[in-house]
């Protein structure tokens, strides 16, 4: 099983060319999951008032969840253990969404599919890109 970073989920939904060849290959060969934090992040960014910071989603959150369910992408809850892991992480990445996703990957021993170079700096998380 793989854990997808939020941007990877968006790129999958949009069939984006931004996905690397290696990422495409491993996505086809493995079961995938996303963090509930990714859905929360998308909802927050889509609801921003300022146009320059606002994220235009390809479809409403409910439809994104439906698409994940249809494609067998599991939505992972945030556990107390994930929260404790966040507290122990070095402050390489200040984004709280990325920090919880890293913690979830570590807690579950899941490779994390992400283009984010800061995520790759954490010891103990395997990044696939």
N, C-alpha and C positions, 0 to 999 in steps of 0.2 A: 504494500500500500504506500502511496505517495501523499504528501500534504502539499496543496497548491497555495502559493502566495496569491494575494488578491488580484494583482495585475495579471497573473497567469490565467485565473478564472475568467477575467474579462476578455483576454485574448482568445481563449478557447471559445467563449460564447460568440465572439465576433469573427471567428475563423481568421485571426490576424496572422499576417506574415511576420510579425514581431517574434513569434516563438522560434527558438533555435531548432536546428535539425535534431540535435540530441534530445531536447525537451520533447519534441513531437514523437520521437521514437519511443522514449520511456513512457510517455502518456498512453500510447497505444498498447503497450505491453503490461501495464500495471493497473490495479484498482486505484482510484483516487479519492481524496477527501479534501474538504475545505474546513476552515475554522468558522464557527458562528461569528467570530470577530470580523471575518471578511465581509459577511453580510451586513454587520453593524457598520463597518467602515464605509461600505457602499451607500448605505442608507443615509449616513451622516453627510457624506460628500455630495450626494445627490440633492440633499435638502438645503444646502448652503444658499444663502441669498445672493452673495457676491458672485457675479457671473464668471469672473476670472478664476475663482477657486471651485466653482460648481462642476460636478461630474455629470455628464449626460449618460445615463445608463441605456444599454441597448434594449432593455425591457424592464418592467416593474420588478421589484424584489420578489414578489410572490411568484412571478413567472420564472425568475432566475432559479428560485428554489425548486420549482416544478421541473425545470430543465435538468438541474442537478440530479433530482430523483430519477428522472427518465434515463439519464446517462449513468446511473449507478454511482454518482459522486456522493459520498457520505458527508454529512454535516457534523463536525465534532463539537461537542459542548466544551465549555471551559470548566475545568475542575479546580478544587482547592489546591491540588498538587501542581497544576499549571501555574496558579497564582504564586505559589511558593517558589517555583522555578524562576518566574519573572524577577522576583526579589533578589535571587542569587546571580542573575545575569550581569556581566559587566556592561557599562553604559556605552556600548559601541553604537547602538542605534537608539535614538531618542523617541522614535515613533512608537506609541503604545500598542498599536495594532500589530506592527512587525515584531515587537518584543513578545507579545503573547503567542503569536504564530511560531516564533522560534522556540519558545518554551514548550509549546504543544508538540512540536517535532521532536524535541529532546526527550520529553516525558514518555513519548510513545515509540521512540526509536525509529521515526519515519524520515526518509529523505524528503527534503523540502525543495520543490521546484520553484526557482526564483531567479530573476535576472539581477536582483539587488546585490551589489557588491559588498555592502556592509553586512548583510546577513552571512555571507561566506566567511567573515572574519571571526564568527563565534566558534570556539572549540566545542566539539561535541555535536555539531549538526552537519549532516551531509547535505550539501547543496548540489542540485542537479540543474545544469543549464547547458 
